């Protein structure tokens, strides 16, 4: 490939990365200014399911169970 073509492709890629970074920065500032609420029902449900799975994993399942 000709060096001028390689340079042009690198320049285009760099411009794309800079545009992506600017968009990402804008998105972060837009969401960072507002307070985030925690949905306690969803959090509790997920925590409960995780603890149940952890309990089953720690106890171990008998051979052939769940097949």
N, C-alpha and C positions, 0 to 999 in steps of 0.2 A: 504494500500500500504506500502511496506517495506521502511523504512527510507533511505536506500541506493539508492533505485529506485527514490525516491523523490529528493534526492540530485543530482543524475545524470541528471534527467529531468531539474532541475533548472540550472545546469551547462550548459546544451545544449542550453537552452533558453537564458541564459546570453551571450553565445558565438554568437548566432544569432543576438541578439540586438547590440552587439559590432561591428559585421560585417556590420549590417545595418547602424549604426552610422558612421562608416568609409566611407562607400559608399556615404552616404548623405553628409558628409563633403567634400569629393572629388568633388561631383557634384556641391556643392555650390561654391567652390573655382574656378571651371572651368567656371561657368557662371558669377561669380562676377567680373572678371577681364576685361570683355569686356563692352564697352559702350552700353547702350540700347537706341535705337531710338524709337521715338513715331510716329506711323502712324497717321498723322493728319486727313486723310480722314475717317478712321475707327473710330477714336475718335469723330470726328464731327458728324458722322452718329449716333453713339450710344447716344451721348449727345442730338441730335435733337429728336430721338425717345423717350428718357427718359423725356425730357421736354414736348413733346406732351402728353405722358401718364399722366404726373403730372398735366398738364393743364386740361385734361379731368376728372381726379379724383377730382380736386379741384372744378370744375364747377358742377360736378355730372351729371349723365345721367338720362334722364326722364324714368319713369317706363315703362318697356317693350322694351326699346331700346336695340338693340344688341341681341335680342333673336332669 
